[in-house]
Amino acid sequence: MNALGNHLLVELYECDAALLDDLDGITDAMVEAALEAGATVIDRTFHRFAPQGVSGVVVIAESHLAIHTWPEHRYAAVDVFTCGTRVSPDRCADILCERLGSKRQRRIHVPRGPAEDVRGPVGEPRPA
């Protein structure tokens, strides 16, 4: 597979609701996940919603990490998009699962790139 990038979609279930609503904690966890996985952090932006929930992005030289939390459902959706082979998307996910107290997860790996170069979970590319 000649993917230009790897996109890891992570569903975090049964998380600690208080942690999912903690703006500083989410920010720290996302930056830690990026660094521990070998990424180069460029920037970050996070926002806490009223009455609850946090969304944010960590921009890395290799692409990005994004998160959206729903504390009332004890759920978080995470995207880890990396280019190259230096950064481990699964290591990012492992750290976030631990830091957010997730008891159950689902991971979906999606190779990204031109259709002629990538065969992924959605099947063969369509002919032009």
C-alpha positions as a LaTeX table, in Angstrom:
\begin{tabular}{lrrr}
\hline
Residue & $x$ (\AA) & $y$ (\AA) & $z$ (\AA) \\
\hline
Met1 & 0.00 & 0.00 & 0.00 \\
Asn2 & 1.40 & 3.39 & $-0.98$ \\
Ala3 & $-0.66$ & 5.59 & 1.32 \\
Leu4 & 0.36 & 9.22 & 1.65 \\
Gly5 & $-1.15$ & 9.32 & 5.10 \\
Asn6 & $-2.73$ & 7.18 & 7.77 \\
His7 & $-6.00$ & 8.25 & 9.32 \\
Leu8 & $-6.92$ & 6.54 & 12.57 \\
Leu9 & $-10.50$ & 7.06 & 13.76 \\
Val10 & $-10.84$ & 6.29 & 17.45 \\
Glu11 & $-14.12$ & 5.82 & 19.32 \\
Leu12 & $-13.60$ & 6.09 & 23.09 \\
Tyr13 & $-16.46$ & 4.69 & 25.16 \\
Glu14 & $-17.12$ & 4.58 & 28.90 \\
Cys15 & $-14.66$ & 7.39 & 29.64 \\
Asp16 & $-14.46$ & 9.39 & 32.84 \\
Ala17 & $-17.06$ & 12.15 & 32.30 \\
Ala18 & $-15.15$ & 14.70 & 34.40 \\
Leu19 & $-12.01$ & 14.18 & 32.33 \\
Leu20 & $-13.98$ & 14.67 & 29.10 \\
Asp21 & $-15.11$ & 18.09 & 30.32 \\
Asp22 & $-11.69$ & 19.31 & 31.48 \\
Leu23 & $-10.30$ & 21.76 & 28.91 \\
Asp24 & $-6.78$ & 21.83 & 30.34 \\
Gly25 & $-6.71$ & 18.06 & 30.86 \\
Ile26 & $-7.84$ & 17.36 & 27.29 \\
Thr27 & $-5.29$ & 19.83 & 25.92 \\
Asp28 & $-2.48$ & 18.25 & 27.94 \\
Ala29 & $-3.53$ & 14.71 & 26.97 \\
Met30 & $-3.65$ & 15.53 & 23.25 \\
Val31 & $-0.25$ & 17.26 & 23.26 \\
Glu32 & 1.26 & 14.44 & 25.33 \\
Ala33 & $-0.17$ & 11.85 & 22.91 \\
Ala34 & 1.34 & 13.66 & 19.93 \\
Leu35 & 4.77 & 14.04 & 21.52 \\
Glu36 & 4.92 & 10.50 & 22.93 \\
Ala37 & 4.03 & 9.12 & 19.49 \\
Gly38 & 6.95 & 10.95 & 17.91 \\
Ala39 & 5.12 & 13.91 & 16.34 \\
Thr40 & 6.35 & 17.50 & 16.08 \\
Val41 & 3.74 & 19.82 & 17.61 \\
Ile42 & 3.24 & 23.04 & 15.63 \\
Asp43 & 0.12 & 24.54 & 17.25 \\
Arg44 & $-3.02$ & 23.74 & 19.22 \\
Thr45 & $-6.46$ & 25.18 & 19.75 \\
Phe46 & $-9.17$ & 23.94 & 22.12 \\
His47 & $-12.59$ & 25.14 & 23.20 \\
Arg48 & $-14.87$ & 24.17 & 26.09 \\
Phe49 & $-18.58$ & 24.31 & 25.31 \\
Ala50 & $-21.39$ & 25.28 & 27.71 \\
Pro51 & $-22.79$ & 23.41 & 29.42 \\
Gln52 & $-20.19$ & 20.70 & 28.65 \\
Gly53 & $-17.82$ & 19.16 & 26.13 \\
Val54 & $-14.48$ & 19.99 & 24.60 \\
Ser55 & $-13.29$ & 20.15 & 20.99 \\
Gly56 & $-9.77$ & 20.75 & 19.83 \\
Val57 & $-7.00$ & 20.22 & 17.37 \\
Val58 & $-3.27$ & 19.71 & 17.70 \\
Val59 & $-1.51$ & 20.61 & 14.47 \\
Ile60 & 1.59 & 18.50 & 13.97 \\
Ala61 & 4.23 & 18.70 & 11.26 \\
Glu62 & 3.00 & 15.27 & 10.17 \\
Ser63 & $-0.71$ & 16.41 & 9.98 \\
His64 & $-3.12$ & 16.63 & 12.97 \\
Leu65 & $-4.94$ & 15.18 & 15.97 \\
Ala66 & $-8.54$ & 16.22 & 16.68 \\
Ile67 & $-10.99$ & 15.44 & 19.48 \\
His68 & $-14.64$ & 16.06 & 20.28 \\
Thr69 & $-16.06$ & 15.00 & 23.65 \\
Trp70 & $-19.56$ & 14.31 & 24.94 \\
Pro71 & $-19.19$ & 13.99 & 28.74 \\
Glu72 & $-22.91$ & 13.28 & 29.15 \\
His73 & $-22.43$ & 10.12 & 27.07 \\
Arg74 & $-18.95$ & 9.35 & 28.44 \\
Tyr75 & $-17.79$ & 9.33 & 24.80 \\
Ala76 & $-15.04$ & 10.96 & 22.75 \\
Ala77 & $-14.32$ & 10.88 & 19.01 \\
Val78 & $-10.66$ & 11.22 & 18.06 \\
Asp79 & $-8.96$ & 11.57 & 14.67 \\
Val80 & $-5.24$ & 10.94 & 14.34 \\
Phe81 & $-4.01$ & 11.79 & 10.84 \\
Thr82 & $-0.31$ & 11.26 & 10.18 \\
Cys83 & 1.93 & 11.33 & 7.13 \\
Gly84 & 5.14 & 9.34 & 6.89 \\
Thr85 & 6.19 & 6.48 & 9.12 \\
Arg86 & 7.82 & 8.28 & 12.07 \\
Val87 & 4.64 & 8.88 & 14.11 \\
Ser88 & 2.61 & 6.02 & 15.61 \\
Pro89 & $-1.14$ & 6.76 & 15.42 \\
Asp90 & $-1.84$ & 3.75 & 17.65 \\
Arg91 & 0.49 & 5.12 & 20.33 \\
Cys92 & $-1.53$ & 8.37 & 20.27 \\
Ala93 & $-4.72$ & 6.35 & 20.75 \\
Asp94 & $-3.21$ & 4.27 & 23.57 \\
Ile95 & $-2.25$ & 7.40 & 25.52 \\
Leu96 & $-5.65$ & 9.05 & 25.04 \\
Cys97 & $-7.48$ & 5.87 & 26.09 \\
Glu98 & $-5.45$ & 5.80 & 29.28 \\
Arg99 & $-5.65$ & 9.54 & 30.03 \\
Leu100 & $-9.45$ & 9.69 & 29.48 \\
Gly101 & $-10.19$ & 6.49 & 31.38 \\
Ser102 & $-11.76$ & 4.73 & 28.38 \\
Lys103 & $-12.98$ & 1.24 & 29.22 \\
Arg104 & $-13.79$ & 0.32 & 25.62 \\
Gln105 & $-12.50$ & 1.53 & 22.26 \\
Arg106 & $-12.93$ & 1.00 & 18.55 \\
Arg107 & $-10.22$ & 1.88 & 16.03 \\
Ile108 & $-10.61$ & 2.24 & 12.30 \\
His109 & $-7.50$ & 2.64 & 10.14 \\
Val110 & $-8.01$ & 4.42 & 6.82 \\
Pro111 & $-5.13$ & 4.80 & 4.35 \\
Arg112 & $-5.23$ & 8.21 & 2.65 \\
Gly113 & $-3.99$ & 9.23 & $-0.77$ \\
Pro114 & $-4.73$ & 9.09 & $-4.48$ \\
Ala115 & $-7.20$ & 6.31 & $-5.33$ \\
Glu116 & $-4.79$ & 4.67 & $-7.75$ \\
Asp117 & $-2.26$ & 4.23 & $-4.96$ \\
Val118 & $-4.45$ & 3.20 & $-2.03$ \\
Arg119 & $-6.68$ & 0.18 & $-1.45$ \\
Gly120 & $-8.45$ & 0.66 & 1.85 \\
Pro121 & $-11.40$ & $-0.50$ & 3.92 \\
Val122 & $-13.89$ & 1.12 & 1.53 \\
Gly123 & $-12.85$ & $-1.18$ & $-1.31$ \\
Glu124 & $-11.34$ & $-0.77$ & $-4.72$ \\
Pro125 & $-11.25$ & 2.67 & $-6.30$ \\
Arg126 & $-13.85$ & 3.33 & $-8.96$ \\
Pro127 & $-12.71$ & 3.54 & $-12.57$ \\
Ala128 & $-12.61$ & 7.06 & $-14.00$ \\
\hline
\end{tabular}
